[in-house]
Amino acid sequence: MKIKPSLSKGTRDFLPSEVAKRNYIFDTIKSVFRKYGFEQIETPAIEKLETLTGKYGEEGDKLLFKILNSGDYLAEVRNQKSAISELEPQEITPLIAEKGLRYDLTVPLARYVVQHQDQLAFPFKRFHIGPVWRADRPQKGRYQEFYQCDADVIGSSSLLNEVELLKIYAEVFEKLRIANCELRINNRKLLEGLAEYHGLKDHFESVITGIDKLDKITKEQLLESYVKLGMPSNSIDSLKNLIEDITLKSDLVLTDILDGKKKTTIGQVGAKELNFVYESFIKNYSGQVKITKDYTLARGLNYYTGLIVEVKINGFAIGSLGGGGRYDNLTEIFGGQNMSGVGISFGIERIYDMMEELNLFPEHIAEGVKVLLVPRDSQTEEYTFRQVQTLRDAGIPAEIFLGNVKKQKQFAYAEQKGISYIVEIGANEMESGNFRLRHVKERQEVGSGFTLSELLQKLS
Amino acid sequence: MKIKPSLSKGTRDFLPSEVAKRNYIFDTIKSVFRKYGFEQIETPAIEKLETLTGKYGEEGDKLLFKILNSGDYLAEVRNQKSAISELEPQEITPLIAEKGLRYDLTVPLARYVVQHQDQLAFPFKRFHIGPVWRADRPQKGRYQEFYQCDADVIGSSSLLNEVELLKIYAEVFEKLRIANCELRINNRKLLEGLAEYHGLKDHFESVITGIDKLDKITKEQLLESYVKLGMPSNSIDSLKNLIEDITLKSDLVLTDILDGKKKTTIGQVGAKELNFVYESFIKNYSGQVKITKDYTLARGLNYYTGLIVEVKINGFAIGSLGGGGRYDNLTEIFGGQNMSGVGISFGIERIYDMMEELNLFPEHIAEGVKVLLVPRDSQTEEYTFRQVQTLRDAGIPAEIFLGNVKKQKQFAYAEQKGISYIVEIGANEMESGNFRLRHVKERQEVGSGFTLSELLQKLS
């Protein structure tokens, strides 16, 4: 039974060189997380569907991967249904699937915090890096299985947490040499206040969804879409005014709210929070990454309740490289006490694509093997093998080539694996104990007549 | 909608302290893999069911987690079936599920090698660490989602690969301080030769399965089970003789085959291979880990064709901590050319349990935060925040405590996170710039009146 091998759509294999680059990104982010006191946790890929369902909106529920129950999973269907025509996914799925693959790392975090609260140290600062799954239509840069990378603080309402998370962004992007990025921040309470001021309190969710589209469509198109949705014409006018406010290229809307010219209590709280975070970041950061207040930033997900942030890269047609914000009610859905949380997320897949395109990965990314020892024939294999052990015992990562191919291929092998030197060992070398060292890339001799110990010095 | 949060059966959350310990094991193994020239790859969790099905036997197929197709996945069922009573899993599953979760890392490796052979450097030495999923009945130490950790060489038939892999085992277990373990090796060709010599060639698979049980049941019980299976009585006698051969506490069976007393060509090849690997390992290794030839070692999986190995830990009631062997035909199932492969696997979950029970994890396992700065009240919060930044800029992992709890809880927080020192900052400290450093564990003052720079020296 021979099958032409292929991947399930929207999934990927990673070659060693790709894994090395991905690890470089992960390790950079992890080191910063740890420096700031965040600890790593893990949750399973498989969650009960009752944990996942209803948390991501109707659209999200459709995108959950569901896992078939084991054994005779159709027994309940045979019990409850009497005709094949009754088999509709909506009704059948709950009967045959009770598990699913996690859709993000945030809902599992909420479950985790409620479930393990007695074992955790609060404020709980955790990070989590791992794959999530969505039954989305795959397209360039969008996969059904992809990594998320999140840091969150649960159980502290201090705004200094927001400032620290922004600093983590800045530090990571500097380390990755993507320093030409911009942290755009806004505050959900400020937007809520503006909606209230303009008499749109009851339409707040539509307002957020609309504003969120402003980087893709024009104001006019947005207003038209609202007309089409059947919003009353006075609301449309209010919306127009609100959009005027937030698209002004100045801080006027902020000062108007703070001065009380635009009167809204919740808006004023939001404005103060925004200013505090902005100024505190500026005061405590002197690097290259920019920060701006962007009143048009809304972030689609509706669980945010305070500061929101997105990382934009200027002059590069790519979405945000990360985003996050404060949410006040996440643990409530699992019956936990109301714990305020704030978190950020790194868009690993986009960061990778961008670094690849801009050639930002360091040349020697993987600490690979330093030297490849090649036995010229089977007579010298065991001798060569022993030399490799000696090198390794001296702490030098070394490899013996055990394939049966031409010299050119041996060099190609070494080059592909990023090995710097090659030493061929034949009967001569075995007798004399003198070796000829060659550079892999330049295909050139570095020197000959080395003893193994001289070679050791050369390499270490 | 409040739900009491819980995990899907057979899955686990990991607390920060557990992740740190697991990472310690992974990092130790990875560093040895890399030193020997193995490179990391990744494959997706989701594979096509056509890739997975039929590779793990009938029992394995039942244990595959299958993922429901998206959209109206029941359309085909409604087309093909006319009565509810026809709904039997065996027939319905292929109509509603085309994807599954990987069951191990070996079949994905075979697919990967065939699919990417033009991009890989051969001999291809890869390692892979990641979760796999099996719909097994969960029990102590057995999970539905668990990690595998494999290293394999594909495309080289040299027995020195076997020796290197055994050395990797030895080096890893020494580093993990589990040096009282034993590498038990055998050779499938030797067993095949013995089966041939005793006239059991046609029953080789049953012989392997039987021998594999010899560490759990007695010889007599094993023979009885063969009688029950309806094997002819002359075969039972032959089997008895074969078992006598392999359970002798000497190398007699090996020398008999090598001397030609027991005549079998394939057995002789196996005996020579076994001796070569054994002697070559002894010659090239001087550490504490023992190696023994164990003629009763069979390893259940039937794709092995040469050397087989298992890591046993003496005086500890736990299964093997790892196992592996050579397989010659794995890539063939995906239409690849016949590439010989050899690999080993670490039983991560068991290694973890054992290290935990024997207290083998180092005390300071995670490079965590060194000092916790605690603002005494909201007036000193911003000042404290700046001091934390200064410490971090000097390379000292530091944290500010932003929770609102009693002093005792602050110490508990620091202790749980493995933070060594605590510095409280109130109005006095802010004015004087002098700090009092306290040990977290001992709850004792290390000294007071330190300036920040003195503190820095103390900490770094």
Interface residues (C-beta under 8 A of the other chain):
Chain A: M1 K2 I3 K4 P5 S6 L7 S8 T11 R12 D13 F14 L15 P16 V19 A20 R22 N23 R34 K35 Y36 G37 E39 Q40 I41 E42 T43 P44 A45 I46 E47 K48 E50 T51 G54 K62 L63 F65 K66 I67 L68 S70 G71 D72 Y73 L74 V77 R78 K81 S82 A83 I84 S85 L87 E88 P89 I92 T93 I96 A97 E98 K99 L101 R111 Y112 V114 Q115 H116 Q119 L120 A121 F122 P123 K125 R126 P131 W133 A135 Q144 E145 V153 G155 S156 S158 L160 N161 V163 E164 K167 S280 K283 N284 E332 I333 F334 G335 A366 E367 G368 V369 E381 E382 F385 R386 Q389 R392 P397 A398 E399 I400 F401 L402 G403 N404 V405 A412 Y413 Q416 K417
Chain B: M1 K2 I3 K4 P5 S6 L7 S8 T11 R12 D13 F14 L15 P16 V19 A20 R22 N23 R34 K35 Y36 G37 E39 Q40 I41 E42 T43 P44 A45 I46 E47 K48 E50 T51 G54 K62 L63 F65 K66 I67 L68 S70 G71 D72 Y73 L74 V77 R78 K81 S82 A83 I84 S85 L87 E88 P89 I92 T93 I96 A97 E98 K99 L101 R111 Y112 V114 Q115 H116 Q119 L120 A121 F122 P123 R126 P131 W133 A135 Q144 E145 V153 G155 S156 S158 L160 N161 V163 E164 K167 S280 K283 N284 E332 I333 F334 G335 A366 E367 G368 V369 E381 E382 F385 R386 Q389 R392 P397 A398 E399 I400 F401 L402 G403 N404 V405 A412 Y413 Q416 K417
